[in-house]
Amino acid sequence: MGETMKGLHRTARCAEFTKEDIGKEVTVMGWVQKSRNKGGLIFTDVRDRSGILQVVFEEEKCGKEVFEKAATLRSEYCVAVVGLLRSRGTDANEKIATGAIEVEAKQLRILSESAVPPFQIEDEINTREELRLQYRYLDLRRSPLQRNIMLRHKLCIAVRNYMDEQGFLEIETPTFIKSTPEGARDYLVPSRVHQGEFYALPQSPQLLKQLLMCSGFDRYFQLARCYRDEDLRADRQPEFTQIDMELSFADVDDVIAVNEGLIKRIWKEVLGVDIQTPIERMTWQVAMDKYGSDKPDLRFDLPITDISDVVKDCGFSVFADTVKDGGFVRAIRVPGEGHMPRKKIDALVEVAKYYGGKGLAYLCVNCADDGSHKCSFAKFMKEEELEAIIKACGAEKGDLIVIAADKFTRVCQVMGQVRLELGRSLDLIDKNAWRFLWVTEFPLLEWSDEEGRFMAMHHPFTMPMEEDWQYIDSDPGRVRAKAYDIVLNGTELGGGSVRIHRADIQKKMLEVLGFTPEMAQSQFGFLLEAFKYGVPPHAGLAYGLDRVAMWMAGAESIRDVMAFPKVKDASDLMMGAPSVVDEKQLRDLAIKVDHDAINKKDI
């Protein structure tokens, strides 16, 4: 049985005491990190979210009863200690903030005892993540995770303060909404009152924030909870948080200006880092051509060069035929790496194949023993054709050139990933850099072989570039969007666009995406109705707050900046969710579970 706190009030958190408090009587509360019995002395480290403070029990000063009680302390006991704060003198521990002070204990209350924890509550542990997530409340006692959660809190406060200063109103939008097709699968919630009908959990507040613009709230923001039923990875969770915003009477430059101010503010307030603005901008086309990615990592160089025109008539059919079929041949010059071991080059080839490429050609400039080129395709090309490639790449003696040939999307993906692998393996990436980038002018539409039609690259409410709208019927893939992403170190932090505010453009956009008038009315009738009543031009952006926090904390996964995350199959190991519910609940909802179908799926 634990004792009560009656009559005791915590003076401060453990690591909030300083040398200025020496000589004061203090009350400390927290968890036992460890306790060491040295005979007539017991040294106990007490921990809370602020850090650790050493408590000393001396039998002569605290009395036999308190000393014997202290001898029973074990890891993770929750305790309250009253004592005198004193200097540790020459016994100071410089590794912790309170290493120069300690508490000379007079009273001890064991508020609650603890079973032996399933793993040590220490900064660095090798415990399986599944076990740590099962006991997440214990894992969260570790200071690395506590620091991450506290950083996330500071981030949220900084966002709210900045947005308020910029005239934004924080407005909550509903969690139960209408299911609309937005890309990922919806999480559905059955209605008891309207049996056979379902609410959806919002994948984002997109339509609702557009309606807020129709309502005259010209600057909205929200730390919005969002839900997507999709396959997970390191930076995905089924439920996540967005820093969501929308502005009326705004165009691309207005949104970018507000958000550059936001980025500058939060990096300064949370990390003490000065981010230089304005942030570089790059069109989607340039990003794909030069870096093979719509979220390029600019912490290192190694640009991609298009050599299609150089090799379109060469003797190597792989290159020439690709260009003839409408594809591209692209190369990366790697300075000074012409003598890269064949094993490493083969590893690059495997990267290319993993991302769908047929392989990777290479050329080592003047790296053979006789001073000639070492080249995987030399026998198919004339000397002047090789020299033309070298010249086009700006390569010099001792350089390595790697080359891929394929359709646009595939060659971009392959060379983009090969570039990243070169950056990692050659240690070219500056781990301390913060390289922000705006990627702009995305395509409005992208062709889906699976669907056999054009799909919205962002969403169906993105405004096209005015000068491109003329091609919407004749060449839809040519139409660019007023869309933009904010990228950091090769990761998309957020994205947004100017929205369609004209009913005629919105109607045509839905038509191009394959919606019949009846389908459009069924799915988006409430929005189309609102668009009849004087819609202001508006634009917005949403960040993945978890992803921003992950980068700021230097964490490897967004799970490390979320209090209670799910695992890869979207289950909660701590609570045991999702779980079976009783039949009465299902009957109330007019739902019957098809166990035969589930069993067949499991097989």
N, C-alpha and C positions, 0 to 999 in steps of 0.2 A: 504493500500500500504506500502511495506517495503522500508526502506532507503538503500542506497548503502554503500559499503565499501570504496568508493573512498578516497584516501589519508591515509587510515588506513592499517597497517600491524601488524598482530598478533605477539606479542613479544615472547610468548611461550604458551604451553598448560596450562590449569588451575592448575594442580597438579605438574607442573614442576618448579614452583616458590618455593624458600626456604627463610629462614631468611637472607641469604646472599644478597637477592635482595631488602631488606627493604630500602626505601628511593628513589627507582627508579620509574620513570614514566613508566607504562606498558600499553599495549593494550591487552585485554582479549576478546576472542570470544567463544560463546557456546550457550547452551540452559538453560533457566530458570528452575531450579529444583523446587524452591519455592520462594515466595517473601512475606515478612512480613512488613506491614506498622505500625510503632509505633508512628505515629504523625509526629514529626519533623525528624524522622529517618526511612529509609526503608532499610531493610536487604534482599538482594537477593543472593541466591545461584546459581552460574553459573556452568554448568557442560559440560565437553567434555569427550572424551574417556579416558583421564588420571585421571579424578576425579573431585572434587568439590572445588571451591574457593568462599569465601564469599565476596560480594561487598556491600559497605555501601554508601547510598545516604543521605547526610546531606544537607538540603536546603540552609544553610548558606554558604556552601563550593562549592556546585555544581550549585547553582542558581535556581530560581523558575521554569524556563522552563524545565530544566533537571529533577528537582524533580517531577514536575507534569507528565512528560512523564514516569518516573520510577513508579509512582503510578498506571499506566495502565498495568504494566507487569503481565503476567499470566504464568502458567506452560507451558513449551515447546515453549515459544516465543524464537526466535533465535536473539541474541543480540551481540553487540560489545560495550565494555566499555573501556574508557581511564581514568586512574587515578593513584594515588600514592600508591605504596605498603607500608603498614605499619604493625606494630606489633599489635596483639589483646590484648596484656598485660594479665591481669588476666582473661580475657574473652575467653581464649584459649579453643579450642574444641579438646581434645585428640583422638577423635574417627576417625578423618580424617587426612590425611597427611599434609594438609595445615591449620590445626586447629590453628596454632600460628600466622598466617598472614591474612591480608585482603586487599582489594582494596578500597581506599577512592576515590569515583567516581568523575570525572570532566565532562566527556562527556558520552552520551548514544545514541546509534543508534539502533533502532529496525529494524533488517534486514528483519525479516518476523514474522508475527503473527501466532498464532496457534489456531485451533478449540479446543474444550474441548476433550482431548484424550479419547478413549473408555476404557482405564484402566490407573491406575497410573504408571508412569515410576519410579519404585522403585525396590530395590534389591529383597525384599521378597513380592510377591503378590500371591493371591489365584485365579487369573483369569484363566478361562478355556483355555487349550492349543489351542483349535480350534480358539478362538478369538485372542489369541496372534499370531498365525500363519497367520491369516487373515490380521493382521496389523503387519507383521513381522518387517518392517522397524522401527516401534516404539518399539517393543519388543527388537530389537537389540540395542536400546539406553540404556538398563539396564546394569549396570556394570557387573553382573555375566556372561551374554552372551558375553559382550565385552571382558572380561578377557579370556573366552574360545576361542574366535576367535583369540585374540592376542597370546595365548598359541599355538594355531595351527600354526600360522605364524612362531613363534620361532622354533617349531618342524620342519617345512618344511625347514627353513634356516639351521638348524643343520644337517638335513639329507643331503641336497645338499652339504654343506661344507665337511662333512665326506666322502661322496661318491667321491667327486672330489679329495680329498687327497688320496683315495685308488685307483685312476686311472680309475674310472668309467666315461663314457661319458653319458650325458643326451641327449637322442634321442627321439623325439616325433614320435609316430606311428599314423596311420590314425584313424579317427572316423568312416568313412564309409568303411566297409569291407564286405567280403563274409560271408554269414550265414553258420555256421558249428555247428554240435551238440556238445554242451559242458555242458549239464546238465540242466540249466534253459532255459526258453524260451527267444528267442531273441526279442529285439525291432527292428522292421523293418522300413525302410525308402524307400518309392516308388520312382522310377526313372522316371522323366519326359522324358528324352532323350531315355531311353530304357524301353518303356512302357511295363507293365506286369512283370517287373523285380524289384528286391529289393536289397538295401544294408541292412546290419545289423549293429547295434551299437555294439561295442566289449564288450563281457562279461569280457574279459581280453585281454592283448596284447600277449597272450601265443605263438601263432604260429609266430607272427611278431618278437618277441624277439628271438625266435629260428632261424629265418631267418637272424637276425642281427648277430648271432654267425656264421652262414654260410658265412656272408659277411666279417668276420675278425675283427669286433668290439668286442674285446674279453671281455670287461666289459661294460655293458649297464645298465642304470637305468632310471627311469621315475616316476614322480608323475602322474600316469595315470588315466584318467577318464574311468570308466567302467559302464556297464548298464546291468541289469538283470531284466527280467519281471517275478518276483516271489512274493509270498505272503510276506508281510512285518511283522516286529516285532520291538522290541525296538532297536535292533542293526543292522537293515537292512534298506536300502533305495534303490529305483530303480536305482538311479545313485549315485555312490560313487567313492572314490579315493583310489588307491593302491600305496604303495611304492613298485615299481616293479623293479626287478634286474635279470640279467643273467650273468654268468661267463663261459668263455671257459677254457678248459683244467683244469677242476675242478671236485672234487668229494665231498662227503658229508662233510668231515672235513673242506674243503676249504670254503664252503658256511657258515658253522656254525661259523668258525673263523671270517669271515668278519662281520657277523651279531651280534656276541657277542660284537665286537668292536662298532658297530652302536648303539646297545642298551645301552651300557655303556656310550657312548658319549651323546646321546640325553637325557637320564635320568639325567645326570650330568648338561648339559647345560641348559635344560629347567626347571628342578625341583630342581637342586642342590643335587640330591640323588646319592650316590655311589652304583652301582650294582656290586655285586661280580661275577667274572668270574673265571674259566669256569662255565657255567650254567649246572646244573644237566641234565643228559640224562636218558631216560626210554623208553624201547621198547613199541610198541603199545600193545603187548600181556600182558606185566606186568601191564601196565596202566589199561587195561580192567579187568584183574584178581584182581588187588589189590584195584582199586578205582571205577570200573564200568564205566569208562569214558575214552575217548581218549583225554580229556582235563582236567585232574584232578586238583582240587583245593588243593594245598599242604599247605595252611595256617593253617590247622588243621590235626590231625592224623586220627583216626578211619578207619584203613584199613579193607578191606573185606577178609574174610578167606574162602577158598573152603573146605567144609566138605563132599564133595560127597563120597569119599572113606570111610569116617567114618559112613555114614548113608545108604550106598548102600544096606545093608542087614537088616536094622532095621525093627521094627514092624510098623512104620508109613508109610503107603502105598504112601502118597503124596511124601515123600522123596525118598523112594526106587524105586517107579515106574518111577519117573522123571529121576533118574540115569540110570535105565534100558533102558529108551527110548532115551538115549544119551544126556540128559540134565544135569544140574548142581544144586547143593544145596550150597548156599553161606550164610555166616553169618557175622554180625558185632557185635563185643563186644563193649559195651558202659560202660566204667568204672564208678562205683559208682552210676549208674542210675537204680539199681534193684527195687527201690521203686517209679519209675516213675508212676504218676497217670494213671489210665486206660484210662482216656480221652485223654491223650497225646499219649499213645500207639495206641489208635484207630485212632488218627490223622495220625500217621505213616502208619497205614494200608490203610487209604484213599489215601495217597501219592502213595503207592505201586499199588493200583488199578487204580489210575489216569494214571499211566505210563504203564498200560497193565498187571500188575501182578494179580494173582488170589487172593492174600492176603499176609499176613505176619504172620509168627509164632514167638512166643517170649518165652524166658526162663529167669526168674529172679532167680539168683543163691543164694540159702539159704536165701530167703527173706520172706518166710512164717513165721507166728507167732511161729511155732514149729521148725523153722530152716531148714525146707525142701525147695525144689525148688517150685516156682510158675511158671507153664508152661502151655501153651495153647494146647500142644499135649502130656502131660505126660501120659494120660491113654492108649496111643497107644505104649508106649515104656517102656523098662525095665530100672531099675535104672542105670545099668552099661552102657546102651546106652546113657542116658542123661549125665552121667559122662564123657563119651568119647567125646561128643560134647563140654562140658565145657573145657576139657583138650586141645582139638584141637584148641579152641579159645583163650587159655591162660587166661580164665576168673577166677575171684576170688569171694569170698563172697561179695554180695552187687552189683554185676555187672548185667547188662542187656544184653541179646543176642537176636538180631532179625534175622530172617532167611527167605529166599525166595528160591523157587525151580522152575526152568523153563528152557527153551532152552537158549543157550549161550547169544544171543543178548538180549533177554527179561530180563533174570536174571541180566545181567550187567546194563541195563537201570534202572531197578527197584531199585537195591541195590545202584547204583550210586546216584539216586535221593533221596533215603531214607538217605543215608550218608550226602548229602548236607542239607537236612532238619534238621537232627540232629545237624549239625554244626551251622545252623542258630538259631534253637530254643534253643539250650543249650549255645549259645553265645561263641562258641569255635573259631570263626574266628577272626584272628588278622587283623583289618581293616587297620592298618598302614604298613602291610607287602607287599613286592613285591616279590612274589615267582614265578620266571621264571622256565620253564621246556622245554627241547626239547623232544618231543615224536617222536620216530624213528621206522623204519622197519614196516610200515603199510602193510596190505595185498595189493597186486597189484590189486586184483579183489574182488568184493562182489556180492553175488547172489541176483538177484531181482525176487521175486515171481511174481510181477506185469508184468515184461517183460518176465519171464521164461528163463532167460539167465544171464550169468555173465556180470557185468558192471564194468567199471574202477572206483576204489575207488576215485582216484584223477582225472586223465584225461588220454587219450589214448597214451600219449607221455612220460609216466613215465618208467624209466629204472627198470627192475626187478633185484633182487639180483642174481648175477651170479650163485651161488651155488643152487638156487631154480629153475632156468629156465628149468631144466630137467623134472620138473613136470608139465609143461604148458599144456600138452595134457592129462596126466593120472590123475592129481589132481590139477586143476587150482587154487582152493581156498587155496592151500598150499604155493603158490608163494608169497614171500614178495617183497615189492618194496623199492627202494632207495628213500624213501619219508620221509619227516620230517615236523613237525609243531612246531612253537614256541608258547608256552602257558603261560599265565600270570593269576594267581589267578583264575583258572578255566575257562578262556576264551581263545579261539584260536585267537591270534593276527595275525598270518600269517602261510603260508604253502608253501612248495615247494618240489622239487625233482631233482634228476639227470635225465636228459632226455635221451631218446633213440636216439642214433646217428648212429646206424647201420640199414641199409635198411632191412636186413633180419629179424631182431627182430621187427622192426616197422610193416612190412608186416604181420608177424605172430600175433602180438598183435591186429591189426585191424581184422584179421581173427577170432581170439578168441572172439572178441567183436561183431561178427555177420556181419561185413562188407564184402560184396562180392568185388572182385577186381574192378568191375565197380563202386560200391558205394564208395570205398576208393578213386578211381581216381577222381570221381565227387566231393567229399567233400574236399579231401586233396591233390589233384593232384599237386598243386603248391609246397607243402612241400615235397612230395615224389620225385618230379623232382629235387628239390634243394639238396636232400639227395644223388643224384648221383655224386655230385661234391666235394667230400672231406670234410665231415662234422666233425668239431672238437668235442670231448667229451665236454658236457656242462651241466650246472646245474643252478638252480635259486630259487628264493623265492619271494613271494609277501605278504606284510602286508596290512591289512585294515587300511589305514591312519586314517580314521574317528574313528575306534575302538581304535587305539592307543591313539589318542587325547582324546577320551572319558575317558579312564582310567587315563591318566595323569591329566586331569582336574577334576577328581572325579565326572563326570556327570553321570546321570542315563540313558541317551539315546544318541545315536549319533546325534539326532536332535539338541541337545544342543551344539554341536561343529560344526555345519554346518550353513552357513549363511541363506540359503533359502531351507529348507528341505520339503519333501512331507509328507502327512499323510498316514495312514494305507492303504487306497485304492489307493495310488500312485497319488493322486491329489494335486495340488498346490492351497491352499485356497486363497492366496494373489492375484495371477494372474488369477485364474479361469481356470487353465489348468488341464487336456486336455479340448479342446473345439471343437465345431462344426466349420467346415470351409465352405466357400461358394462353390456353385456348380461348378463355373468356375475352381477353383483350382482342384477339383476332376476330372473334364473333362480333364484338362491338363495332369493328371496322369493316365487317363483311368481307374478310380476307380468309382464304384457305391456302395453306402451304402445300405445294406439290412435292411431296417427299420423294416420289418415284423419280421425278426429273432431277432432283438434287442428288439422289443416290447414283443415277446414271452418269451425272456430270463428275462425281467423285471417282467413279470407275475409270 
